[in-house]
Amino acid sequence: MKVFLNGQLVDKADAKVSVFDHGFLYGDGVFEGIRIYEGCIFKLEEHLQRLEYSARAICLNLPWTREQLAQYTCDTCRANNLRNGYIRLVVSRGDGDLGLSPKLCKEPNIVIIADKITLYPPELYEKGMRIVTVPTRRINPAALPPMVKSLNYLNNILGKIEAHNAGVAEAIMLNDQGYVAECTADNIFIVLQGRLLTPAGYSGALRGITRDAVLGLAREAGLEVVETNLTRYDLFIADECFLTGTGAEIIPVVDIDARRIGNGVPGPVTKDILVRFKAIVSKQGTMI
């Protein structure tokens, strides 16, 4: 495997950064997870824009243009003969010292990894998955805006550990007010009384690229779409539920906290949106 590291494609074994890198020491940096389908990097422009916005929000100056970042990403996919898979683009603050201050971090480090990915077992996409609500709360948006995809994912990791301890692959995280924010790695949607509902950004939800694509597809299908506060009660009485994410794509949920959702099988709205999503993934993006 070839990894893009600070302007060069190097072997996986040689893809190394300093132990004084602030991304390693403090989680100081940003990243994007991106999918490639049949040689088309899905919504690459949108991902790079979000990367720029995340970096700007944490005062991290990117020395590369968006065009350069796109080229680096395409080059990495080509070097690995990757036509279907997952891309991880990481930018850290760079090498500094043991202090919190980033003043000694002169240049950011950039790493791009392009590889295969399997997030959830295939049967979960066919039959639906069980999820639970975990005790760990989502970080307050006033502390760290959810729009920033930072390298510090400890909050989400703790939620994922609690999910695994409960015997499920994914879990719901509430915000500090008790409203549904998102899952540990995915956005969440429900269908209730003919409307498609999802937590708003102010609830602590990441404005996911796949999430935005689904919102657009739902509107094209004639669904009323509402971004609002949701409670666990809203989830329990939903007719359908599904999760979205770059890695997960669209996966149905049939059980939340031991409560059956709808008829206990993937619903018609979920199935329709999944079909619509699969129809666009190799068409809306950048060819390598």
Backbone as CSV, one residue per row, in Angstrom:
resi,resn,N_x,N_y,N_z,CA_x,CA_y,CA_z,C_x,C_y,C_z
1,MET,0.840,-1.200,0.000,0.000,0.000,0.000,0.874,1.250,0.000
2,LYS,0.447,2.252,-0.759,1.102,3.545,-0.782,0.267,4.559,0.010
3,VAL,0.940,5.327,0.828,0.295,6.360,1.632,0.875,7.709,1.247
4,PHE,0.020,8.699,1.065,0.487,10.059,0.774,0.874,10.720,2.085
5,LEU,2.124,11.162,2.178,2.633,11.790,3.393,3.440,13.026,3.031
6,ASN,2.892,14.184,3.335,3.605,15.460,3.153,4.237,15.592,1.772
7,GLY,3.447,15.340,0.744,3.897,15.588,-0.622,4.468,14.399,-1.344
8,GLN,4.586,13.246,-0.673,5.168,12.067,-1.302,4.310,10.833,-1.055
9,LEU,4.333,9.930,-2.014,3.706,8.628,-1.845,4.773,7.669,-1.324
10,VAL,4.537,7.135,-0.133,5.517,6.263,0.499,4.868,4.927,0.834
11,ASP,5.700,3.911,1.064,5.177,2.622,1.485,4.525,2.751,2.866
12,LYS,3.542,1.901,3.109,2.818,1.924,4.381,3.772,1.882,5.572
13,ALA,4.802,1.051,5.483,5.746,0.902,6.590,6.556,2.171,6.842
14,ASP,6.647,3.035,5.833,7.433,4.261,5.968,6.565,5.490,6.233
15,ALA,5.270,5.287,6.383,4.351,6.405,6.617,4.341,6.733,8.108
16,LYS,5.234,7.624,8.516,5.425,7.914,9.935,5.478,9.416,10.173
17,VAL,4.977,9.824,11.319,5.111,11.211,11.760,5.793,11.216,13.123
18,SER,6.281,12.364,13.531,7.006,12.502,14.790,6.086,12.282,15.992
19,VAL,6.671,11.760,17.077,5.905,11.641,18.321,5.594,13.017,18.912
20,PHE,6.218,14.064,18.387,5.925,15.417,18.830,4.857,16.090,17.973
21,ASP,4.282,15.339,17.046,3.174,15.872,16.255,1.991,16.151,17.184
22,HIS,1.396,17.338,17.069,0.309,17.715,17.972,-0.972,16.929,17.718
23,GLY,-1.077,16.330,16.547,-2.197,15.433,16.331,-2.080,14.198,17.212
24,PHE,-0.872,13.683,17.352,-0.612,12.530,18.208,-0.692,12.906,19.678
25,LEU,-0.109,14.044,20.041,-0.048,14.425,21.448,-1.389,14.902,21.995
26,TYR,-2.158,15.617,21.153,-3.356,16.282,21.679,-4.614,16.105,20.827
27,GLY,-4.543,15.321,19.770,-5.709,15.234,18.890,-5.958,16.538,18.162
28,ASP,-4.886,17.280,17.906,-4.970,18.626,17.337,-4.874,18.538,15.812
29,GLY,-6.013,18.472,15.181,-6.047,18.377,13.728,-7.448,18.060,13.258
30,VAL,-7.583,17.877,11.955,-8.896,17.618,11.352,-8.765,16.484,10.346
31,PHE,-9.899,15.912,9.972,-9.860,14.816,9.008,-11.159,14.741,8.227
32,GLU,-11.116,13.971,7.162,-12.304,13.635,6.385,-12.254,12.152,6.033
33,GLY,-13.396,11.497,6.093,-13.552,10.146,5.574,-14.353,10.228,4.290
34,ILE,-13.846,9.666,3.217,-14.426,9.852,1.884,-14.557,8.489,1.203
35,ARG,-15.605,8.302,0.427,-15.779,7.044,-0.287,-15.483,7.224,-1.775
36,ILE,-15.014,6.138,-2.374,-14.812,6.098,-3.817,-15.619,4.935,-4.377
37,TYR,-16.388,5.200,-5.430,-17.241,4.201,-6.062,-16.923,4.151,-7.555
38,GLU,-16.509,3.001,-8.025,-16.224,2.814,-9.458,-15.342,3.921,-10.011
39,GLY,-14.320,4.272,-9.251,-13.377,5.287,-9.700,-13.843,6.715,-9.535
40,CYS,-14.999,6.906,-8.891,-15.532,8.255,-8.654,-15.489,8.551,-7.161
41,ILE,-14.737,9.564,-6.771,-14.653,9.946,-5.361,-15.901,10.758,-5.031
42,PHE,-16.766,10.185,-4.202,-18.094,10.736,-3.941,-18.008,12.077,-3.220
43,LYS,-18.551,13.094,-3.882,-18.649,14.446,-3.323,-17.316,14.928,-2.730
44,LEU,-16.260,14.749,-3.490,-14.939,15.171,-3.021,-14.903,16.664,-2.727
45,GLU,-15.507,17.470,-3.572,-15.502,18.918,-3.370,-16.131,19.291,-2.032
46,GLU,-17.256,18.639,-1.709,-17.930,18.930,-0.444,-17.072,18.516,0.753
47,HIS,-16.405,17.377,0.627,-15.533,16.930,1.715,-14.367,17.893,1.921
48,LEU,-13.770,18.351,0.832,-12.630,19.259,0.955,-13.059,20.615,1.495
49,GLN,-14.246,21.039,1.140,-14.763,22.291,1.700,-14.948,22.156,3.206
50,ARG,-15.510,21.018,3.636,-15.711,20.821,5.079,-14.374,20.733,5.806
51,LEU,-13.375,20.114,5.166,-12.040,20.064,5.757,-11.497,21.478,5.966
52,GLU,-11.647,22.310,4.955,-11.182,23.697,5.058,-11.908,24.432,6.177
53,TYR,-13.217,24.239,6.263,-13.988,24.917,7.299,-13.594,24.425,8.689
54,SER,-13.383,23.111,8.831,-12.952,22.562,10.120,-11.608,23.155,10.523
55,ALA,-10.681,23.223,9.556,-9.359,23.773,9.836,-9.454,25.247,10.219
56,ARG,-10.267,25.982,9.500,-10.421,27.404,9.794,-10.983,27.613,11.196
57,ALA,-11.922,26.738,11.590,-12.566,26.880,12.899,-11.597,26.649,14.045
58,ILE,-10.538,25.858,13.825,-9.566,25.617,14.898,-8.256,26.376,14.645
59,CYS,-8.307,27.385,13.758,-7.142,28.241,13.473,-5.964,27.440,12.935
60,LEU,-6.251,26.460,12.090,-5.214,25.654,11.444,-5.118,26.088,9.986
61,ASN,-4.013,26.704,9.615,-3.839,27.201,8.263,-3.393,26.080,7.329
62,LEU,-4.162,25.846,6.279,-3.815,24.821,5.291,-2.980,25.458,4.186
63,PRO,-1.769,24.985,3.950,-0.913,25.582,2.918,-1.196,25.062,1.517
64,TRP,-2.229,24.229,1.366,-2.542,23.651,0.064,-3.870,24.196,-0.437
65,THR,-3.982,24.368,-1.743,-5.251,24.768,-2.334,-6.181,23.570,-2.380
66,ARG,-7.447,23.829,-2.581,-8.401,22.731,-2.697,-8.083,21.866,-3.908
67,GLU,-7.603,22.509,-4.974,-7.228,21.761,-6.179,-6.059,20.825,-5.897
68,GLN,-5.098,21.291,-5.110,-3.965,20.431,-4.749,-4.422,19.251,-3.897
69,LEU,-5.281,19.500,-2.939,-5.782,18.426,-2.083,-6.551,17.394,-2.904
70,ALA,-7.319,17.871,-3.875,-8.049,16.944,-4.746,-7.067,16.092,-5.553
71,GLN,-6.024,16.724,-6.057,-5.025,16.000,-6.843,-4.308,14.968,-5.992
72,TYR,-3.914,15.349,-4.775,-3.246,14.407,-3.874,-4.144,13.200,-3.590
73,THR,-5.426,13.461,-3.397,-6.369,12.384,-3.095,-6.510,11.437,-4.280
74,CYS,-6.638,12.001,-5.474,-6.754,11.167,-6.680,-5.468,10.372,-6.911
75,ASP,-4.328,11.019,-6.702,-3.042,10.333,-6.895,-2.916,9.133,-5.958
76,THR,-3.368,9.290,-4.723,-3.283,8.205,-3.750,-4.165,7.030,-4.154
77,CYS,-5.350,7.324,-4.651,-6.242,6.254,-5.121,-5.629,5.523,-6.314
78,ARG,-5.057,6.275,-7.238,-4.455,5.653,-8.416,-3.253,4.804,-8.029
79,ALA,-2.457,5.287,-7.085,-1.261,4.543,-6.674,-1.605,3.203,-6.045
80,ASN,-2.825,3.107,-5.485,-3.261,1.867,-4.847,-4.270,1.094,-5.699
81,ASN,-4.442,1.527,-6.954,-5.403,0.874,-7.850,-6.779,0.728,-7.189
82,LEU,-7.175,1.762,-6.462,-8.421,1.714,-5.708,-9.551,2.351,-6.508
83,ARG,-10.549,1.560,-6.811,-11.732,2.060,-7.509,-12.971,2.038,-6.619
84,ASN,-12.942,1.195,-5.593,-14.040,1.131,-4.629,-13.424,0.991,-3.237
85,GLY,-13.770,1.900,-2.350,-13.193,1.814,-1.019,-13.365,3.093,-0.228
86,TYR,-12.391,3.337,0.635,-12.494,4.412,1.613,-11.192,5.209,1.645
87,ILE,-11.320,6.505,1.778,-10.171,7.411,1.825,-10.195,8.159,3.153
88,ARG,-9.082,8.181,3.838,-8.961,8.971,5.060,-7.928,10.063,4.824
89,LEU,-8.376,11.314,4.867,-7.515,12.475,4.676,-7.354,13.153,6.033
90,VAL,-6.121,13.189,6.527,-5.838,13.712,7.865,-4.854,14.876,7.772
91,VAL,-5.174,15.957,8.461,-4.238,17.085,8.596,-4.067,17.381,10.075
92,SER,-2.835,17.263,10.564,-2.545,17.583,11.959,-1.862,18.947,12.039
93,ARG,-1.786,19.480,13.254,-1.155,20.786,13.445,0.331,20.738,13.079
94,GLY,0.936,19.561,13.200,2.347,19.420,12.872,3.216,19.233,14.101
95,ASP,4.514,19.173,13.866,5.471,18.911,14.934,5.639,20.139,15.827
96,GLY,5.581,19.909,17.147,5.765,20.985,18.107,6.572,20.503,19.287
97,ASP,6.100,20.853,20.494,6.762,20.353,21.687,5.698,19.817,22.633
98,LEU,6.075,19.569,23.893,5.140,18.976,24.843,4.133,19.965,25.410
99,GLY,4.275,21.232,25.078,3.322,22.229,25.554,2.063,22.264,24.703
100,LEU,0.979,22.759,25.285,-0.277,22.867,24.555,-0.214,23.885,23.422
101,SER,0.553,24.940,23.602,0.599,26.009,22.614,1.079,25.486,21.262
102,PRO,0.368,25.832,20.192,0.785,25.388,18.859,1.791,26.309,18.183
103,LYS,2.341,27.265,18.903,3.211,28.257,18.279,4.447,27.649,17.636
104,LEU,4.923,26.533,18.165,6.115,25.897,17.602,5.797,24.933,16.457
105,CYS,4.524,24.765,16.167,4.126,23.893,15.050,4.183,24.711,13.761
106,LYS,5.287,24.594,13.039,5.521,25.455,11.884,4.708,25.040,10.659
107,GLU,4.647,23.728,10.399,3.956,23.228,9.212,3.044,22.073,9.589
108,PRO,1.824,22.055,9.059,0.954,20.916,9.330,1.432,19.670,8.593
109,ASN,1.078,18.515,9.122,1.332,17.249,8.453,0.063,16.794,7.758
110,ILE,0.198,16.248,6.553,-0.947,15.724,5.814,-0.700,14.260,5.486
111,VAL,-1.700,13.448,5.730,-1.654,12.021,5.443,-2.925,11.645,4.703
112,ILE,-2.791,10.880,3.615,-3.955,10.377,2.889,-3.800,8.872,2.736
113,ILE,-4.782,8.144,3.235,-4.797,6.685,3.152,-5.985,6.276,2.297
114,ALA,-5.763,5.382,1.353,-6.839,4.875,0.484,-6.822,3.361,0.537
115,ASP,-7.931,2.779,1.002,-7.940,1.331,1.220,-9.378,0.817,1.155
116,LYS,-9.535,-0.488,1.284,-10.850,-1.110,1.351,-11.465,-0.845,2.715
117,ILE,-12.800,-0.990,2.800,-13.468,-0.822,4.085,-14.702,-1.708,4.146
118,THR,-14.921,-2.331,5.299,-16.157,-3.038,5.607,-16.547,-2.631,7.013
119,LEU,-17.602,-1.839,7.128,-17.951,-1.287,8.434,-18.885,-2.209,9.208
120,TYR,-19.993,-2.594,8.589,-20.965,-3.459,9.243,-21.174,-4.724,8.413
121,PRO,-21.540,-5.837,9.051,-21.794,-7.085,8.319,-22.937,-6.914,7.313
122,PRO,-22.864,-7.569,6.152,-23.890,-7.423,5.114,-25.301,-7.733,5.598
123,GLU,-25.442,-8.695,6.527,-26.787,-9.074,6.963,-27.510,-7.957,7.697
124,LEU,-26.754,-7.019,8.303,-27.394,-5.903,8.990,-28.065,-4.957,8.003
125,TYR,-27.513,-4.859,6.801,-28.138,-4.011,5.775,-29.424,-4.642,5.252
126,GLU,-29.494,-5.962,5.289,-30.671,-6.668,4.785,-31.779,-6.761,5.833
127,LYS,-31.390,-7.065,7.079,-32.382,-7.309,8.123,-32.548,-6.140,9.085
128,GLY,-31.599,-5.207,9.076,-31.630,-4.106,10.027,-30.815,-4.406,11.257
129,MET,-30.434,-3.370,11.976,-29.566,-3.528,13.134,-30.248,-3.098,14.424
130,ARG,-29.736,-3.602,15.534,-30.161,-3.177,16.860,-29.171,-2.138,17.362
131,ILE,-29.671,-1.100,17.998,-28.800,-0.110,18.607,-29.337,0.226,19.995
132,VAL,-28.509,0.869,20.799,-28.913,1.264,22.146,-28.508,2.722,22.382
133,THR,-29.098,3.311,23.393,-28.675,4.631,23.856,-27.620,4.432,24.937
134,VAL,-26.506,5.148,24.828,-25.420,4.963,25.795,-25.352,6.136,26.771
135,PRO,-24.741,5.918,27.951,-24.662,6.993,28.959,-23.800,8.178,28.550
136,THR,-22.717,7.932,27.822,-21.817,9.031,27.457,-22.543,10.031,26.573
137,ARG,-22.509,11.282,26.947,-23.211,12.335,26.220,-22.303,12.955,25.147
138,ARG,-22.933,13.477,24.129,-22.223,14.196,23.083,-21.679,15.492,23.663
139,ILE,-20.492,15.882,23.231,-19.896,17.134,23.700,-20.786,18.310,23.319
140,ASN,-20.963,19.225,24.255,-21.789,20.406,24.019,-21.261,21.193,22.821
141,PRO,-22.141,21.597,21.887,-21.693,22.363,20.715,-20.960,23.652,21.068
142,ALA,-21.238,24.200,22.257,-20.529,25.413,22.682,-19.086,25.113,23.063
143,ALA,-18.799,23.845,23.397,-17.435,23.461,23.748,-16.635,23.098,22.507
144,LEU,-17.227,22.292,21.658,-16.588,21.909,20.400,-17.672,21.747,19.349
145,PRO,-17.770,22.652,18.388,-18.835,22.566,17.383,-18.816,21.222,16.664
146,PRO,-19.964,20.568,16.535,-19.992,19.266,15.864,-19.624,19.350,14.392
147,MET,-19.660,20.546,13.808,-19.276,20.706,12.415,-17.787,20.478,12.202
148,VAL,-17.002,20.590,13.283,-15.562,20.388,13.189,-15.256,18.900,13.326
149,LYS,-14.704,18.294,12.276,-14.282,16.896,12.355,-12.840,16.879,12.843
150,SER,-12.692,16.931,14.151,-11.353,17.001,14.722,-10.798,15.604,14.954
151,LEU,-9.495,15.533,15.222,-8.845,14.257,15.495,-9.142,13.750,16.899
152,ASN,-9.774,14.557,17.731,-10.099,14.120,19.083,-11.483,13.490,19.083
153,TYR,-11.529,12.172,18.957,-12.784,11.434,18.888,-13.020,10.598,20.148
154,LEU,-12.372,10.967,21.259,-12.496,10.157,22.466,-13.944,10.070,22.940
155,ASN,-14.686,11.157,22.814,-16.094,11.155,23.195,-16.863,10.061,22.450
156,ASN,-16.653,10.002,21.132,-17.326,9.003,20.311,-16.820,7.596,20.613
157,ILE,-15.513,7.484,20.866,-14.929,6.176,21.152,-15.502,5.590,22.439
158,LEU,-15.687,6.434,23.454,-16.300,5.958,24.683,-17.715,5.447,24.426
159,GLY,-18.450,6.161,23.587,-19.788,5.703,23.220,-19.743,4.387,22.475
160,LYS,-18.758,4.225,21.588,-18.613,2.977,20.832,-18.275,1.814,21.763
161,ILE,-17.425,2.053,22.753,-17.098,1.016,23.727,-18.357,0.569,24.469
162,GLU,-19.187,1.525,24.859,-20.431,1.192,25.557,-21.379,0.423,24.647
163,ALA,-21.368,0.748,23.356,-22.189,-0.003,22.403,-21.723,-1.452,22.340
164,HIS,-20.421,-1.649,22.211,-19.878,-3.005,22.148,-20.148,-3.774,23.436
165,ASN,-20.060,-3.089,24.576,-20.360,-3.747,25.842,-21.819,-4.195,25.922
166,ALA,-22.675,-3.499,25.189,-24.095,-3.855,25.159,-24.402,-4.887,24.071
167,GLY,-23.375,-5.280,23.313,-23.559,-6.309,22.304,-24.102,-5.820,20.981
168,VAL,-23.967,-4.514,20.720,-24.426,-3.956,19.450,-23.277,-3.213,18.777
169,ALA,-23.463,-2.925,17.484,-22.393,-2.312,16.703,-22.410,-0.794,16.716
170,GLU,-23.534,-0.207,17.086,-23.646,1.247,17.045,-24.587,1.697,18.148
171,ALA,-24.484,2.984,18.527,-25.274,3.480,19.649,-25.640,4.939,19.459
172,ILE,-26.727,5.312,20.093,-27.207,6.691,20.079,-26.544,7.458,21.212
173,MET,-26.113,8.687,20.905,-25.581,9.577,21.926,-26.520,10.771,22.072
174,LEU,-26.896,11.072,23.296,-27.728,12.233,23.580,-26.845,13.442,23.849
175,ASN,-27.424,14.638,23.699,-26.670,15.830,24.075,-26.885,16.127,25.555
176,ASP,-26.306,17.208,26.036,-26.374,17.485,27.469,-27.773,17.851,27.930
177,GLN,-28.686,18.128,26.999,-30.070,18.426,27.351,-30.978,17.206,27.247
178,GLY,-30.399,16.091,26.829,-31.185,14.875,26.745,-31.809,14.620,25.390
179,TYR,-31.548,15.490,24.422,-32.049,15.266,23.064,-31.086,14.377,22.281
180,VAL,-31.606,13.702,21.291,-30.782,12.855,20.437,-29.838,13.735,19.623
181,ALA,-28.551,13.430,19.659,-27.569,14.181,18.870,-27.234,13.417,17.596
182,GLU,-26.623,12.275,17.747,-26.252,11.416,16.624,-25.791,10.091,17.199
183,CYS,-25.346,9.204,16.348,-24.729,7.978,16.832,-23.224,8.186,16.937
184,THR,-22.504,7.170,17.368,-21.073,7.362,17.609,-20.311,7.684,16.331
185,ALA,-20.801,7.167,15.186,-20.115,7.423,13.917,-21.079,7.719,12.781
186,ASP,-22.362,7.805,13.077,-23.368,7.960,12.029,-24.421,8.984,12.433
187,ASN,-25.047,9.589,11.441,-26.243,10.392,11.672,-27.450,9.470,11.755
188,ILE,-28.524,9.952,12.361,-29.713,9.138,12.552,-30.945,9.839,11.977
189,PHE,-31.809,9.066,11.346,-33.061,9.543,10.765,-34.201,8.660,11.253
190,ILE,-35.398,9.246,11.365,-36.597,8.452,11.574,-37.679,8.895,10.600
191,VAL,-38.580,7.973,10.313,-39.779,8.280,9.538,-40.945,8.205,10.511
192,LEU,-41.695,9.290,10.616,-42.812,9.348,11.547,-43.955,10.118,10.908
193,GLN,-45.084,9.450,10.757,-46.287,10.057,10.180,-46.003,10.701,8.833
194,GLY,-45.238,9.991,8.013,-44.983,10.437,6.651,-43.908,11.485,6.506
195,ARG,-43.279,11.883,7.609,-42.214,12.887,7.552,-40.877,12.243,7.890
196,LEU,-39.810,12.796,7.308,-38.459,12.347,7.614,-37.843,13.330,8.595
197,LEU,-37.474,12.841,9.778,-36.963,13.699,10.843,-35.522,13.319,11.178
198,THR,-34.719,14.325,11.494,-33.331,14.086,11.892,-32.887,15.205,12.826
199,PRO,-31.994,14.920,13.774,-31.519,15.981,14.666,-30.844,17.114,13.896
200,ALA,-31.062,18.327,14.358,-30.441,19.498,13.741,-29.017,19.665,14.237
201,GLY,-28.262,20.501,13.533,-26.881,20.750,13.919,-26.757,21.289,15.325
202,TYR,-27.716,22.132,15.747,-27.626,22.707,17.083,-27.857,21.661,18.179
203,SER,-28.343,20.474,17.799,-28.518,19.395,18.771,-27.220,18.639,19.021
204,GLY,-26.207,18.925,18.210,-24.936,18.233,18.350,-24.654,17.260,17.233
205,ALA,-25.439,17.320,16.161,-25.260,16.398,15.040,-24.261,16.959,14.036
206,LEU,-23.361,16.100,13.583,-22.481,16.474,12.487,-23.306,16.643,11.216
207,ARG,-23.018,17.666,10.467,-23.703,17.848,9.175,-22.999,16.979,8.143
208,GLY,-23.311,15.698,8.200,-22.634,14.715,7.376,-22.872,14.901,5.886
209,ILE,-21.896,14.525,5.091,-22.024,14.611,3.641,-23.097,13.647,3.153
210,THR,-23.087,12.415,3.675,-24.131,11.457,3.308,-25.479,11.917,3.842
211,ARG,-25.495,12.480,5.022,-26.724,13.048,5.596,-27.325,14.078,4.666
212,ASP,-26.489,15.006,4.183,-26.994,16.041,3.280,-27.503,15.446,1.975
213,ALA,-26.810,14.420,1.481,-27.260,13.762,0.252,-28.626,13.133,0.456
214,VAL,-28.833,12.493,1.603,-30.121,11.860,1.901,-31.219,12.904,2.041
215,LEU,-30.923,14.026,2.666,-31.923,15.093,2.769,-32.393,15.537,1.388
216,GLY,-31.437,15.683,0.470,-31.788,16.070,-0.895,-32.597,15.004,-1.608
217,LEU,-32.212,13.748,-1.453,-32.933,12.654,-2.100,-34.348,12.531,-1.550
218,ALA,-34.503,12.745,-0.253,-35.829,12.657,0.360,-36.749,13.748,-0.171
219,ARG,-36.213,14.948,-0.326,-37.026,16.038,-0.864,-37.414,15.759,-2.316
220,GLU,-36.474,15.193,-3.083,-36.784,14.823,-4.459,-37.884,13.774,-4.522
221,ALA,-37.943,12.932,-3.514,-38.967,11.883,-3.458,-40.302,12.408,-2.945
222,GLY,-40.351,13.686,-2.585,-41.600,14.290,-2.136,-41.851,14.184,-0.645
223,LEU,-40.843,13.784,0.117,-41.011,13.684,1.561,-40.858,15.038,2.228
224,GLU,-41.618,15.258,3.268,-41.410,16.436,4.102,-40.227,16.135,5.024
225,VAL,-39.228,17.008,5.008,-38.012,16.801,5.785,-37.939,17.839,6.889
226,VAL,-37.676,17.385,8.118,-37.622,18.293,9.259,-36.349,18.028,10.059
227,GLU,-35.558,19.074,10.280,-34.399,19.004,11.166,-34.801,19.652,12.483
228,THR,-34.806,18.867,13.555,-35.373,19.356,14.801,-34.810,18.585,15.984
229,ASN,-35.208,18.986,17.190,-34.868,18.212,18.378,-35.691,16.929,18.398
230,LEU,-35.027,15.820,18.712,-35.702,14.533,18.838,-35.397,13.942,20.207
231,THR,-36.401,13.294,20.800,-36.206,12.592,22.057,-36.187,11.090,21.797
232,ARG,-35.802,10.332,22.812,-35.852,8.876,22.682,-37.282,8.415,22.416
233,TYR,-38.248,9.089,23.001,-39.656,8.748,22.753,-39.985,8.835,21.265
234,ASP,-39.500,9.872,20.599,-39.743,10.015,19.161,-39.179,8.827,18.399
235,LEU,-38.007,8.361,18.818,-37.413,7.207,18.156,-38.233,5.951,18.401
236,PHE,-38.708,5.776,19.631,-39.432,4.556,19.984,-40.731,4.407,19.190
237,ILE,-41.387,5.531,18.877,-42.685,5.450,18.191,-42.552,5.607,16.676
238,ALA,-41.310,5.689,16.178,-41.083,5.903,14.745,-41.583,4.712,13.929
239,ASP,-41.970,5.010,12.699,-42.361,3.952,11.757,-41.137,3.284,11.152
240,GLU,-40.062,4.067,10.969,-38.813,3.541,10.425,-37.656,4.321,11.037
241,CYS,-36.491,3.716,10.982,-35.276,4.392,11.431,-34.114,3.887,10.592
242,PHE,-33.207,4.791,10.260,-31.979,4.374,9.578,-30.841,5.327,9.924
243,LEU,-29.633,4.849,9.720,-28.428,5.625,9.978,-27.728,5.931,8.673
244,THR,-26.993,7.029,8.649,-26.220,7.387,7.462,-24.806,7.774,7.870
245,GLY,-23.867,7.506,6.995,-22.487,7.892,7.222,-21.645,7.527,6.018
246,THR,-20.482,8.130,5.908,-19.616,7.835,4.774,-19.274,6.354,4.726
247,GLY,-18.899,5.800,5.867,-18.562,4.382,5.906,-19.788,3.499,5.881
248,ALA,-20.785,3.865,6.675,-21.994,3.039,6.805,-22.903,3.133,5.592
249,GLU,-22.821,4.237,4.843,-23.761,4.564,3.775,-25.149,4.724,4.389
250,ILE,-26.090,3.824,4.083,-27.430,3.880,4.674,-27.753,2.496,5.217
251,ILE,-28.014,2.421,6.514,-28.273,1.121,7.140,-29.526,1.214,8.015
252,PRO,-30.479,0.290,7.832,-31.729,0.352,8.593,-31.543,-0.076,10.044
253,VAL,-32.365,0.493,10.917,-32.414,0.139,12.334,-33.793,-0.414,12.639
254,VAL,-33.850,-1.560,13.301,-35.146,-2.208,13.575,-35.410,-2.364,15.067
255,ASP,-34.441,-1.989,15.910,-34.614,-2.146,17.345,-33.767,-1.106,18.063
256,ILE,-34.410,-0.332,18.951,-33.702,0.671,19.743,-34.031,0.453,21.205
257,ASP,-33.024,0.217,22.000,-33.210,-0.009,23.439,-34.269,-1.078,23.709
258,ALA,-34.170,-2.185,22.964,-35.070,-3.337,23.107,-36.514,-3.018,22.734
259,ARG,-36.725,-1.981,21.959,-38.058,-1.644,21.460,-38.060,-1.814,19.942
260,ARG,-39.005,-2.581,19.445,-39.088,-2.801,18.000,-39.530,-1.524,17.306
261,ILE,-38.856,-1.206,16.217,-39.191,-0.008,15.435,-40.076,-0.424,14.261
262,GLY,-41.251,0.203,14.180,-42.191,-0.131,13.106,-42.571,-1.598,13.145
263,ASN,-42.422,-2.254,11.994,-42.750,-3.672,11.893,-41.562,-4.582,12.201
264,GLY,-40.454,-3.970,12.598,-39.290,-4.770,12.935,-38.470,-5.202,11.734
265,VAL,-38.744,-4.609,10.578,-37.983,-4.898,9.359,-37.708,-3.575,8.656
266,PRO,-36.688,-3.515,7.790,-36.440,-2.274,7.040,-37.685,-1.812,6.296
267,GLY,-38.012,-0.525,6.440,-39.252,0.007,5.883,-39.129,0.497,4.454
268,PRO,-40.262,0.835,3.818,-40.271,1.236,2.411,-39.537,2.545,2.136
269,VAL,-39.618,3.504,3.039,-38.911,4.770,2.822,-37.410,4.533,2.867
270,THR,-36.957,3.762,3.841,-35.538,3.437,3.949,-35.047,2.752,2.686
271,LYS,-35.797,1.777,2.208,-35.402,1.033,1.010,-35.356,1.931,-0.215
272,ASP,-36.346,2.833,-0.329,-36.399,3.729,-1.490,-35.207,4.687,-1.486
273,ILE,-34.898,5.250,-0.322,-33.771,6.182,-0.247,-32.461,5.462,-0.528
274,LEU,-32.340,4.222,-0.074,-31.129,3.449,-0.338,-30.943,3.229,-1.836
275,VAL,-32.024,2.906,-2.539,-31.954,2.717,-3.993,-31.538,4.016,-4.668
276,ARG,-32.144,5.119,-4.238,-31.809,6.422,-4.818,-30.343,6.786,-4.546
277,PHE,-29.884,6.454,-3.354,-28.504,6.774,-2.999,-27.535,5.982,-3.873
278,LYS,-27.773,4.700,-4.026,-26.884,3.867,-4.834,-26.828,4.337,-6.278
279,ALA,-27.897,4.983,-6.738,-27.954,5.446,-8.130,-27.087,6.675,-8.375
280,ILE,-26.711,7.386,-7.308,-25.964,8.637,-7.506,-24.496,8.544,-7.120
281,VAL,-24.107,7.516,-6.362,-22.770,7.543,-5.761,-21.637,7.526,-6.779
282,SER,-21.848,6.894,-7.906,-20.779,6.849,-8.915,-20.915,7.962,-9.941
283,LYS,-21.826,8.907,-9.685,-22.063,9.985,-10.630,-21.793,11.362,-10.050
284,GLN,-21.846,11.502,-8.742,-21.693,12.805,-8.100,-20.345,12.870,-7.388
285,GLY,-19.337,13.242,-8.112,-18.023,13.323,-7.500,-16.940,13.612,-8.507
286,THR,-15.746,13.177,-8.192,-14.557,13.442,-9.010,-13.962,12.129,-9.472
287,MET,-13.786,11.978,-10.772,-13.171,10.760,-11.310,-11.660,10.834,-11.118
288,ILE,-11.084,9.704,-10.721,-9.631,9.692,-10.501,-8.892,9.533,-11.830
